[in-house]
Amino acid sequence: MGVSGKRRRPRNGPQEAAPGRSGSTTRPPAEFVDIGPDGVPWVFRRITGSTSVKTYRCPGCDQEIRPATPHIVAWPEGDVESRRHWHTACWHARGRRGGQQRRRPV
């Protein structure tokens, strides 16, 4: 197998003391940066099933991501307003897929 050219680097923020608990620390969710197939750096975060409570539509396959489903939330670096929720497999396959036909608004 060859190297894909993608780079990932963690973007963990500083640890903070948990409210009401001296000496303990909490971490924000781990963020990573991935250079996409288009050369644009994307920030992504893994979402566990236990923290996922809403239904989202995956931009990779145009199917729903149901509550309690582990998935990825990703956005172009510096543009958090453009974040989207992806099935994990769709996120990893995004460079191998062509454009997906989207549902028309009803």
KATAUR-V117179 format. One line per field, one symbol per residue. phi: phi as a letter, one per 20 degrees, with the letter a starting at -180 (. if undefined). psi: psi as a letter, one per 30 degrees, with the letter a starting at -180 (. if undefined). A space follows every 10 residues. Layout:
phi->???
psi->???
This chain:
phi->.eeenfcccf cfeffcffgm cfneccdfgf dcdceffene fdeccedeff eecdecdfff cmdfdfgmdf bddbbfgncf fefcecfgff ffeffddefe fefefe
psi->klkffkkkkk hkllklkkkg jkflllklkk klkkjlfgfk kkklkkklef fjflklkkfe fglkjlkgkk akkllkkgif fgklkkkeee efgfffkakk klkkk.
